């Protein structure tokens, strides 16, 4: 695919160089070269982007969410180094 795009851009560059005016050359270069090539690459890439979700990208629900902060403030013992249930005041008994 890349060799075809490079070859086509070479041809379009030569076409643009033979235009009688600079504005005509620029319009030829963009009209026959840059715009069609970018459209083709966008369409080819859309099939890859659509297939990426099925072929290997893992969609984890809740990824990027913050941990439960309210549970830690209310006295949840997980992650605080407490061995048992936390006291009612939310501390770890002297820590």
N, CA, C and O atoms as CSV, one atom per row, in Angstrom:
chain,resi,resn,atom,element,x,y,z
A,1,UNK,N,N,0.817,-1.191,0.000
A,1,UNK,CA,C,0.000,0.000,0.000
A,1,UNK,C,C,0.866,1.263,0.000
A,1,UNK,O,O,0.569,2.236,-0.693
A,2,UNK,N,N,1.938,1.225,0.789
A,2,UNK,CA,C,2.798,2.403,0.862
A,2,UNK,C,C,3.476,2.682,-0.463
A,2,UNK,O,O,3.620,3.844,-0.844
A,3,UNK,N,N,3.903,1.634,-1.187
A,3,UNK,CA,C,4.609,1.854,-2.443
A,3,UNK,C,C,3.673,2.468,-3.481
A,3,UNK,O,O,4.102,3.283,-4.298
A,4,UNK,N,N,2.411,2.085,-3.456
A,4,UNK,CA,C,1.430,2.668,-4.369
A,4,UNK,C,C,1.212,4.137,-4.039
A,4,UNK,O,O,1.142,4.972,-4.941
A,5,UNK,N,N,1.104,4.460,-2.751
A,5,UNK,CA,C,0.893,5.850,-2.341
A,5,UNK,C,C,2.109,6.708,-2.705
A,5,UNK,O,O,1.950,7.838,-3.168
A,6,UNK,N,N,3.309,6.187,-2.501
A,6,UNK,CA,C,4.512,6.937,-2.841
A,6,UNK,C,C,4.603,7.144,-4.354
A,6,UNK,O,O,4.953,8.231,-4.812
A,7,UNK,N,N,4.292,6.116,-5.121
A,7,UNK,CA,C,4.302,6.233,-6.573
A,7,UNK,C,C,3.270,7.237,-7.075
A,7,UNK,O,O,3.557,8.040,-7.963
A,8,UNK,N,N,2.082,7.188,-6.510
A,8,UNK,CA,C,1.042,8.125,-6.917
A,8,UNK,C,C,1.431,9.561,-6.550
A,8,UNK,O,O,1.200,10.475,-7.342
A,9,UNK,N,N,2.002,9.771,-5.394
A,9,UNK,CA,C,2.418,11.122,-5.020
A,9,UNK,C,C,3.552,11.624,-5.933
A,9,UNK,O,O,3.649,12.822,-6.197
A,10,UNK,N,N,4.397,10.721,-6.408
A,10,UNK,CA,C,5.438,11.107,-7.366
A,10,UNK,C,C,4.801,11.596,-8.660
A,10,UNK,O,O,5.183,12.638,-9.194
A,11,UNK,N,N,3.830,10.841,-9.161
A,11,UNK,CA,C,3.134,11.227,-10.391
A,11,UNK,C,C,2.416,12.558,-10.204
A,11,UNK,O,O,2.481,13.424,-11.076
A,12,UNK,N,N,1.740,12.727,-9.091
A,12,UNK,CA,C,1.003,13.963,-8.834
A,12,UNK,C,C,1.970,15.141,-8.708
A,12,UNK,O,O,1.658,16.240,-9.167
A,13,UNK,N,N,3.122,14.935,-8.103
A,13,UNK,CA,C,4.114,16.007,-7.997
A,13,UNK,C,C,4.587,16.441,-9.381
A,13,UNK,O,O,4.745,17.634,-9.638
A,14,UNK,N,N,4.812,15.476,-10.275
A,14,UNK,CA,C,5.207,15.823,-11.640
A,14,UNK,C,C,4.073,16.532,-12.374
A,14,UNK,O,O,4.321,17.462,-13.142
A,15,UNK,N,N,2.828,16.103,-12.145
A,15,UNK,CA,C,1.683,16.785,-12.752
A,15,UNK,C,C,1.586,18.224,-12.255
A,15,UNK,O,O,1.337,19.144,-13.034
A,16,UNK,N,N,1.785,18.409,-10.954
A,16,UNK,CA,C,1.689,19.750,-10.379
A,16,UNK,C,C,2.820,20.640,-10.879
A,16,UNK,O,O,2.638,21.846,-11.047
A,17,UNK,N,N,3.980,20.051,-11.115
A,17,UNK,CA,C,5.119,20.847,-11.588
A,17,UNK,C,C,4.910,21.343,-13.014
A,17,UNK,O,O,5.504,22.348,-13.403
A,18,UNK,N,N,4.085,20.667,-13.794
A,18,UNK,CA,C,3.858,21.081,-15.177
A,18,UNK,C,C,2.695,22.047,-15.334
A,18,UNK,O,O,2.400,22.470,-16.452
A,19,UNK,N,N,2.042,22.398,-14.271
A,19,UNK,CA,C,0.935,23.369,-14.356
A,19,UNK,C,C,1.497,24.750,-14.702
A,19,UNK,O,O,2.605,25.097,-14.294
A,20,UNK,N,N,0.719,25.539,-15.463
A,20,UNK,CA,C,1.238,26.849,-15.884
A,20,UNK,C,C,1.318,27.886,-14.760
A,20,UNK,O,O,2.118,28.817,-14.846
A,21,UNK,N,N,0.511,27.744,-13.716
A,21,UNK,CA,C,0.555,28.707,-12.615
A,21,UNK,C,C,0.851,27.987,-11.308
A,21,UNK,O,O,0.650,26.779,-11.185
A,22,UNK,N,N,1.328,28.745,-10.342
A,22,UNK,CA,C,1.634,28.182,-9.027
A,22,UNK,C,C,0.348,27.737,-8.328
A,22,UNK,O,O,0.306,26.679,-7.701
A,23,UNK,N,N,-0.688,28.546,-8.442
A,23,UNK,CA,C,-1.965,28.204,-7.809
A,23,UNK,C,C,-2.530,26.923,-8.420
A,23,UNK,O,O,-3.074,26.080,-7.707
A,24,UNK,N,N,-2.401,26.777,-9.728
A,24,UNK,CA,C,-2.857,25.552,-10.391
A,24,UNK,C,C,-2.064,24.342,-9.929
A,24,UNK,O,O,-2.620,23.259,-9.747
A,25,UNK,N,N,-0.765,24.528,-9.738
A,25,UNK,CA,C,0.077,23.431,-9.254
A,25,UNK,C,C,-0.293,23.007,-7.847
A,25,UNK,O,O,-0.338,21.817,-7.536
A,26,UNK,N,N,-0.557,23.994,-6.996
A,26,UNK,CA,C,-0.953,23.679,-5.618
A,26,UNK,C,C,-2.302,22.977,-5.593
A,26,UNK,O,O,-2.489,22.004,-4.862
A,27,UNK,N,N,-3.244,23.473,-6.396
A,27,UNK,CA,C,-4.570,22.837,-6.451
A,27,UNK,C,C,-4.482,21.423,-7.009
A,27,UNK,O,O,-5.174,20.526,-6.527
A,28,UNK,N,N,-3.639,21.213,-8.019
A,28,UNK,CA,C,-3.449,19.866,-8.568
A,28,UNK,C,C,-2.834,18.946,-7.527
A,28,UNK,O,O,-3.267,17.805,-7.370
A,29,UNK,N,N,-1.834,19.434,-6.822
A,29,UNK,CA,C,-1.162,18.605,-5.817
A,29,UNK,C,C,-2.129,18.179,-4.716
A,29,UNK,O,O,-2.153,17.013,-4.322
A,30,UNK,N,N,-2.924,19.121,-4.222
A,30,UNK,CA,C,-3.867,18.770,-3.163
A,30,UNK,C,C,-5.085,18.026,-3.697
A,30,UNK,O,O,-5.574,17.093,-3.060
A,31,UNK,N,N,-5.573,18.433,-4.857
A,31,UNK,CA,C,-6.782,17.810,-5.400
A,31,UNK,C,C,-6.588,16.392,-5.876
A,31,UNK,O,O,-7.461,15.547,-5.674
A,32,UNK,N,N,-5.444,16.110,-6.516
A,32,UNK,CA,C,-5.177,14.772,-7.028
A,32,UNK,C,C,-4.284,13.938,-6.113
A,32,UNK,O,O,-4.207,12.719,-6.264
A,33,UNK,N,N,-3.617,14.584,-5.177
A,33,UNK,CA,C,-2.649,13.853,-4.367
A,33,UNK,C,C,-2.998,13.740,-2.905
A,33,UNK,O,O,-3.324,12.652,-2.429
A,34,UNK,N,N,-2.938,14.841,-2.181
A,34,UNK,CA,C,-3.056,14.811,-0.724
A,34,UNK,C,C,-4.450,14.380,-0.275
A,34,UNK,O,O,-4.583,13.507,0.582
A,35,UNK,N,N,-5.478,14.983,-0.844
A,35,UNK,CA,C,-6.843,14.653,-0.409
A,35,UNK,C,C,-7.241,13.206,-0.712
A,35,UNK,O,O,-7.749,12.532,0.184
A,36,UNK,N,N,-7.033,12.694,-1.934
A,36,UNK,CA,C,-7.395,11.288,-2.173
A,36,UNK,C,C,-6.574,10.294,-1.359
A,36,UNK,O,O,-7.116,9.306,-0.865
A,37,UNK,N,N,-5.281,10.542,-1.213
A,37,UNK,CA,C,-4.441,9.616,-0.438
A,37,UNK,C,C,-4.854,9.618,1.025
A,37,UNK,O,O,-4.910,8.561,1.654
A,38,UNK,N,N,-5.144,10.800,1.578
A,38,UNK,CA,C,-5.570,10.841,2.982
A,38,UNK,C,C,-6.924,10.166,3.158
A,38,UNK,O,O,-7.157,9.524,4.182
A,39,UNK,N,N,-7.818,10.294,2.189
A,39,UNK,CA,C,-9.107,9.605,2.270
A,39,UNK,C,C,-8.930,8.093,2.224
A,39,UNK,O,O,-9.566,7.372,2.993
A,40,UNK,N,N,-8.082,7.611,1.339
A,40,UNK,CA,C,-7.838,6.167,1.238
A,40,UNK,C,C,-7.229,5.632,2.523
A,40,UNK,O,O,-7.655,4.591,3.024
A,41,UNK,N,N,-6.239,6.331,3.059
A,41,UNK,CA,C,-5.620,5.858,4.301
A,41,UNK,C,C,-6.590,5.927,5.472
A,41,UNK,O,O,-6.529,5.079,6.362
A,42,UNK,N,N,-7.486,6.913,5.497
A,42,UNK,CA,C,-8.485,6.981,6.555
A,42,UNK,C,C,-9.442,5.799,6.454
A,42,UNK,O,O,-9.771,5.182,7.467
A,43,UNK,N,N,-9.890,5.478,5.249
A,43,UNK,CA,C,-10.818,4.356,5.089
A,43,UNK,C,C,-10.157,3.027,5.414
A,43,UNK,O,O,-10.787,2.164,6.025
A,44,UNK,N,N,-8.917,2.843,5.027
A,44,UNK,CA,C,-8.200,1.601,5.359
A,44,UNK,C,C,-7.964,1.519,6.868
A,44,UNK,O,O,-8.079,0.443,7.454
A,45,UNK,N,N,-7.638,2.637,7.491
A,45,UNK,CA,C,-7.411,2.648,8.937
A,45,UNK,C,C,-8.675,2.452,9.738
A,45,UNK,O,O,-8.615,1.959,10.864
A,46,UNK,N,N,-9.835,2.828,9.186
A,46,UNK,CA,C,-11.081,2.642,9.935
A,46,UNK,C,C,-11.397,1.168,10.101
A,46,UNK,O,O,-11.948,0.765,11.126
A,47,UNK,N,N,-11.060,0.361,9.112
A,47,UNK,CA,C,-11.275,-1.075,9.260
A,47,UNK,C,C,-10.372,-1.638,10.344
A,47,UNK,O,O,-10.786,-2.508,11.110
A,48,UNK,N,N,-9.130,-1.143,10.415
A,48,UNK,CA,C,-8.218,-1.583,11.484
A,48,UNK,C,C,-8.696,-1.127,12.849
A,48,UNK,O,O,-8.657,-1.888,13.816
A,49,UNK,N,N,-9.151,0.127,12.926
A,49,UNK,CA,C,-9.627,0.632,14.215
A,49,UNK,C,C,-10.843,-0.133,14.691
A,49,UNK,O,O,-10.961,-0.422,15.882
A,50,UNK,N,N,-11.744,-0.466,13.790
A,50,UNK,CA,C,-12.946,-1.204,14.165
A,50,UNK,C,C,-12.584,-2.629,14.581
A,50,UNK,O,O,-13.183,-3.155,15.519
A,51,UNK,N,N,-11.630,-3.265,13.915
A,51,UNK,CA,C,-11.240,-4.631,14.233
A,51,UNK,C,C,-10.386,-4.739,15.471
A,51,UNK,O,O,-10.284,-5.821,16.050
A,52,UNK,N,N,-9.771,-3.662,15.895
A,52,UNK,CA,C,-8.885,-3.696,17.056
A,52,UNK,C,C,-9.643,-4.075,18.321
A,52,UNK,O,O,-9.087,-4.770,19.172
A,53,UNK,N,N,-10.872,-3.650,18.471
A,53,UNK,CA,C,-11.656,-3.959,19.660
A,53,UNK,C,C,-11.977,-5.432,19.776
A,53,UNK,O,O,-12.098,-5.947,20.888
A,54,UNK,N,N,-12.118,-6.126,18.657
A,54,UNK,CA,C,-12.430,-7.550,18.686
A,54,UNK,C,C,-11.194,-8.420,18.784
A,54,UNK,O,O,-11.266,-9.531,19.309
A,55,UNK,N,N,-10.064,-7.944,18.293
A,55,UNK,CA,C,-8.918,-8.822,18.133
A,55,UNK,C,C,-7.894,-8.783,19.252
A,55,UNK,O,O,-6.867,-9.451,19.132
A,56,UNK,N,N,-8.102,-8.067,20.299
A,56,UNK,CA,C,-7.075,-8.133,21.311
A,56,UNK,C,C,-7.134,-7.047,22.354
A,56,UNK,O,O,-6.586,-7.209,23.443
A,57,UNK,N,N,-7.768,-5.973,22.058
A,57,UNK,CA,C,-7.857,-4.923,23.067
A,57,UNK,C,C,-8.830,-5.360,24.152
A,57,UNK,O,O,-9.953,-5.775,23.865
A,58,UNK,N,N,-8.400,-5.266,25.366
A,58,UNK,CA,C,-9.224,-5.699,26.494
A,58,UNK,C,C,-10.028,-4.508,26.982
A,58,UNK,O,O,-9.471,-3.464,27.321
A,59,UNK,N,N,-11.329,-4.672,27.014
A,59,UNK,CA,C,-12.202,-3.623,27.516
A,59,UNK,C,C,-12.595,-3.982,28.944
A,59,UNK,O,O,-13.435,-4.855,29.164
A,60,UNK,N,N,-11.990,-3.310,29.905
A,60,UNK,CA,C,-12.233,-3.591,31.305
A,60,UNK,C,C,-13.241,-2.567,31.830
A,60,UNK,O,O,-12.948,-1.372,31.860
A,61,UNK,N,N,-14.414,-3.021,32.241
A,61,UNK,CA,C,-15.366,-2.062,32.795
A,61,UNK,C,C,-14.834,-1.456,34.084
A,61,UNK,O,O,-14.313,-2.173,34.938
A,62,UNK,N,N,-14.957,-0.171,34.228
A,62,UNK,CA,C,-14.523,0.510,35.434
A,62,UNK,C,C,-13.043,0.836,35.463
A,62,UNK,O,O,-12.535,1.318,36.476
A,63,UNK,N,N,-12.338,0.577,34.358
A,63,UNK,CA,C,-10.914,0.902,34.332
A,63,UNK,C,C,-10.744,2.408,34.392
A,63,UNK,O,O,-11.472,3.147,33.729
A,64,UNK,N,N,-9.803,2.856,35.170
A,64,UNK,CA,C,-9.547,4.274,35.299
A,64,UNK,C,C,-10.378,4.955,36.367
A,64,UNK,O,O,-10.297,6.173,36.529
A,65,UNK,N,N,-11.173,4.195,37.096
A,65,UNK,CA,C,-11.977,4.789,38.155
A,65,UNK,C,C,-11.154,4.892,39.423
A,65,UNK,O,O,-10.230,4.108,39.639
A,66,UNK,N,N,-11.482,5.840,40.243
A,66,UNK,CA,C,-10.777,6.031,41.505
A,66,UNK,C,C,-11.223,4.993,42.522
A,66,UNK,O,O,-12.359,4.522,42.453
A,67,UNK,N,N,-10.356,4.621,43.472
A,67,UNK,CA,C,-10.763,3.678,44.510
A,67,UNK,C,C,-11.835,4.287,45.409
A,67,UNK,O,O,-12.051,5.498,45.414
A,68,UNK,N,N,-12.488,3.433,46.156
A,68,UNK,CA,C,-13.580,3.858,47.024
A,68,UNK,C,C,-13.014,4.615,48.223
A,68,UNK,O,O,-12.557,4.009,49.192
A,69,UNK,N,N,-13.049,5.937,48.147
A,69,UNK,CA,C,-12.481,6.776,49.198
A,69,UNK,C,C,-13.397,6.829,50.401
A,69,UNK,O,O,-12.919,6.886,51.534
A,70,UNK,N,N,-14.709,6.812,50.183
A,70,UNK,CA,C,-15.645,6.885,51.316
A,70,UNK,C,C,-15.487,5.695,52.252
A,70,UNK,O,O,-15.607,5.841,53.469
A,71,UNK,N,N,-15.215,4.500,51.684
A,71,UNK,CA,C,-15.033,3.319,52.518
A,71,UNK,C,C,-13.806,3.449,53.403
A,71,UNK,O,O,-13.821,2.999,54.548
A,72,UNK,N,N,-12.745,4.057,52.889
A,72,UNK,CA,C,-11.526,4.230,53.676
A,72,UNK,C,C,-11.736,5.256,54.780
A,72,UNK,O,O,-11.200,5.106,55.878
A,73,UNK,N,N,-12.507,6.289,54.500
A,73,UNK,CA,C,-12.745,7.316,55.514
A,73,UNK,C,C,-13.680,6.800,56.601
A,73,UNK,O,O,-13.528,7.150,57.771
A,74,UNK,N,N,-14.642,5.974,56.221
A,74,UNK,CA,C,-15.631,5.488,57.183
A,74,UNK,C,C,-15.097,4.387,58.076
A,74,UNK,O,O,-15.824,3.912,58.949
A,75,UNK,N,N,-13.860,3.965,57.893
A,75,UNK,CA,C,-13.305,2.978,58.799
A,75,UNK,C,C,-13.118,1.618,58.169
A,75,UNK,O,O,-12.999,0.625,58.887
A,76,UNK,N,N,-13.087,1.539,56.865
A,76,UNK,CA,C,-12.830,0.283,56.200
A,76,UNK,C,C,-11.392,-0.119,56.506
A,76,UNK,O,O,-10.478,0.688,56.340
A,77,UNK,N,N,-11.182,-1.345,56.948
A,77,UNK,CA,C,-9.861,-1.780,57.382
A,77,UNK,C,C,-8.958,-2.149,56.220
A,77,UNK,O,O,-7.760,-2.342,56.431
A,78,UNK,N,N,-9.470,-2.255,55.010
A,78,UNK,CA,C,-8.630,-2.671,53.889
A,78,UNK,C,C,-7.654,-1.566,53.528
A,78,UNK,O,O,-8.046,-0.416,53.328
A,79,UNK,N,N,-6.399,-1.919,53.448
A,79,UNK,CA,C,-5.371,-0.990,53.047
A,79,UNK,C,C,-4.830,-0.119,54.159
A,79,UNK,O,O,-3.987,0.738,53.896
A,80,UNK,N,N,-5.280,-0.301,55.397
A,80,UNK,CA,C,-4.799,0.532,56.500
A,80,UNK,C,C,-3.840,-0.207,57.408
A,80,UNK,O,O,-3.285,0.401,58.323
A,81,UNK,N,N,-3.628,-1.462,57.197
A,81,UNK,CA,C,-2.731,-2.220,58.054
A,81,UNK,C,C,-3.388,-2.703,59.330
A,81,UNK,O,O,-2.692,-3.210,60.211
A,82,UNK,N,N,-4.693,-2.567,59.468
A,82,UNK,CA,C,-5.405,-3.050,60.659
A,82,UNK,C,C,-5.684,-4.533,60.495
A,82,UNK,O,O,-5.980,-4.989,59.390
A,83,UNK,N,N,-5.593,-5.288,61.574
A,83,UNK,CA,C,-5.807,-6.726,61.496
A,83,UNK,C,C,-7.271,-7.113,61.594
A,83,UNK,O,O,-7.646,-8.174,61.094
A,84,UNK,N,N,-8.061,-6.354,62.176
A,84,UNK,CA,C,-9.474,-6.697,62.334
A,84,UNK,C,C,-10.345,-5.563,61.899
A,84,UNK,O,O,-9.943,-4.716,61.102
A,85,UNK,N,N,-11.546,-5.549,62.429
A,85,UNK,CA,C,-12.448,-4.469,62.122
A,85,UNK,C,C,-11.965,-3.185,62.777
A,85,UNK,O,O,-11.375,-3.211,63.857
A,86,UNK,N,N,-12.212,-2.094,62.135
A,86,UNK,CA,C,-11.762,-0.811,62.653
A,86,UNK,C,C,-12.745,-0.329,63.697
A,86,UNK,O,O,-13.931,-0.647,63.608
A,87,UNK,N,N,-12.289,0.437,64.697
A,87,UNK,CA,C,-13.190,0.999,65.687
A,87,UNK,C,C,-14.169,1.985,65.048
A,87,UNK,O,O,-13.997,2.372,63.892
A,88,UNK,N,N,-15.168,2.380,65.780
A,88,UNK,CA,C,-16.218,3.237,65.276
A,88,UNK,C,C,-15.703,4.610,64.878
A,88,UNK,O,O,-16.296,5.259,64.016
A,89,UNK,N,N,-14.590,5.079,65.497
A,89,UNK,CA,C,-14.093,6.394,65.159
A,89,UNK,C,C,-13.274,6.409,63.861
A,89,UNK,O,O,-12.815,7.475,63.450
A,90,UNK,N,N,-13.077,5.251,63.203
A,90,UNK,CA,C,-12.370,5.192,61.935
A,90,UNK,C,C,-10.881,5.023,62.087
A,90,UNK,O,O,-10.180,4.949,61.077
A,91,UNK,N,N,-10.360,4.957,63.292
A,91,UNK,CA,C,-8.922,4.783,63.496
A,91,UNK,C,C,-8.559,3.331,63.540
A,91,UNK,O,O,-9.430,2.466,63.444
A,92,UNK,N,N,-7.275,3.045,63.685
A,92,UNK,CA,C,-6.799,1.671,63.730
A,92,UNK,C,C,-6.326,1.327,65.138
A,92,UNK,O,O,-5.443,0.484,65.296
A,93,UNK,N,N,-6.873,1.936,66.127
A,93,UNK,CA,C,-6.543,1.583,67.500
A,93,UNK,C,C,-5.148,1.977,67.903
A,93,UNK,O,O,-4.364,1.121,68.313
A,94,UNK,N,N,-4.813,3.243,67.799
A,94,UNK,CA,C,-3.515,3.703,68.268
A,94,UNK,C,C,-2.512,3.976,67.170
A,94,UNK,O,O,-1.378,4.354,67.465
A,95,UNK,N,N,-2.880,3.803,65.931
A,95,UNK,CA,C,-1.934,4.075,64.839
A,95,UNK,C,C,-1.978,5.507,64.469
A,95,UNK,O,O,-1.254,5.934,63.569
